[in-house]
Amino acid sequence: MNVRLLAALLCLAAVSTGCIINNNGHDHDTDPQPGDVSFLWSFAGASTAGRCTDVPEVRKVRITIPGQTLLNGGIYPCNTSGVDGITLSNFAPGGYNYTVEALGYSDEVLYTANGAFTVNGNKQVSTTLAPVTRPPAPGDVTFLWAFSGSPLRHCADVPEVRKVRITIPGQTLLNGGIYACNTTGVDGIILRAFAPGGYGYTVDALGSSDEVLYSAGGSFTVNGDRQVNVVLAPFTPPPAPGDVTFLWTFSDGRCADVPDVKSIRISIPGETLANGGIYPCNTSGVDGIVLHDFRPGAYSFTLEAISYSGTVLYTGSGSFTVNGDIRVNYTLTPSGGPSSYAYVSWTFPPNTTSPNPTCAQAGVVSVDVSIDGGAWTRLSCMDGAGANQIRSPYLPPGSHTIAFIGVGSGGQHYYYTQSTMETRAGAPVSVSYLLRPVGGMALRWELREGSVTRTCAQAGVTTMAINLQNTATGEYVYGAAGDAQPCTGAPILYNYLEPGNYRVYIRGTGPDVFYTNEDGSPVTLTVKAFELKSSADAVTIVLMRK
């Protein structure tokens, strides 16, 4: 029989004596007990509370306890049933060491903690995992590129891009860093085996002549494999210095055509030119000169053609911008006059004779020309037809109106055109105009008050506003206001109208008086090409007082 049990029975028998049992200093209630171990973990350095939900990069947790074989190799979810932890069952009494590791998508260790615990019954181990600091690792660098825009564009959207060049200072890249814009369906390239560390880069998208069309730059750090996403923007090169080549002509031709010109003087404010800026009109067969080494930027200039006696015969001025080498072409005009002019020609619309009629086929012998409302100048039709051109008078640079009348052999005005032209100093423009066939109408008016006909004076009418509405287009020939004429000015001739049907509207006004034909059905008149009207052909339009 157990000695302690026997002693207890004896004590019960002699309870009245106050028996005490001596177990040699060992209390049964304090013997080490087995138990379960509950691990609870959190994370240091997380952005909020340090829970599993705060570290989405963590996919699972691995627990290692030397000498113990754990279920599932010690791999557990970060969170189980809302608890960031796990309970491990049936540990024998005693002391244990542990390591807890939080693993990422590739089983890499992201956070870790270690420590020790002692089992004497159930045990809770709370541990805080700290981020793992690894030594820098080499890796591959994947460049992926797109092109700026909304949405972003891909290589297929920029056919002008032929290839992509990557430059990484200190690195020698395969094929000189030149790669296809798209490789096997990917707008990018993988560069292998970079040592750990920081790098700068430039990515240039090149055109057919290796010119840079798009560019982007930046930096990246290698600590394992790395992806670099690049958005390339249109490239604007920095301004560059350059040489300036001046090439000159004259409104009267080349240097050989102006024998009175000895030399050309060039003045560029802020610049000191060789020989005071004076150069021969022609050097080695070239009517011009090359000036070297200009800084980037904008410059103004004046050119003067100087005679043998030092008189300025021709002149011109303008500006240029240096961003690399540049050529300045300039046509000098006589000194003291306007500095621009134009070369003008004309054509006629197709007719039954030809799709591109000559003057004779159009029935025109001369063309009258007026610029800016000035006097009409009569020219031979052939002088400006076909490949021929006439030179305009010298004009101030800018916008000008120009009108043409195609005149038949009997003086008839068969064609008419009015348009604009833009002239520039130093660069004569070539312009061509289509002369359109025209016809005419003649109008007069009668003022009535009831059944009584009034003169302008009797009616108190001083001004007439005449308008013609093209029935085909709905457009008014004279805009919203109409063509203003004096009441006593009838008949009025309109001999430069395009062929077609026109509704005629006339308003007569004076102090507190108004006459019009707009309330009834307006008169519609037909204009036929090449049919001009005289005063004898005038149609009377009746205006009623309102």
Secondary structure, 3 states (H helix, E strand, C coil): CCHHHHHHHHHHHCHHHCCCCCCCCCCHHHCCCCEEEEEEEEECCCCCCCCHHHCCCCCEEEEECCCCCCHHHHEECCCECCECEEEEEEECCEEEEEEEEEECCCCCEEEEEEEEEEECCCEEEEEEEEECCCCCCCEEEEEEEEECCCCCECHHHCCCCCEEEEECCCCCCHHHHEECCCECCECEEEEEEECCEEEEEEEEEECCCCCEEEEEEEEEEECCCEEEEEEEEECCCCCCCEEEEEEEEECCECHHHCCCEEEEEEECCCCCCHHHHEEECCECCECEEEEEEECCEEEEEEEEEEECCCCEEEEEEEEEEECCCEEEEEEEEECCCCCECEEEEEECCCCCCCCCCCHHHHCCCEEEEEECCCCCEEEEHHHHECCCCEECCCECCEEEEEEEEEECCCCCEEEEEEEEEEEECCECEEEEEECEECEEEEEEEEEEECCEEECHHHHCCCEEEEEEEECCCCCECCCCCCEEEEHHHCCEEEEEECCEEEEEEEEEEECCEEEECCCCCCEEEEECCCCCCCHHHCEEEEEEEC
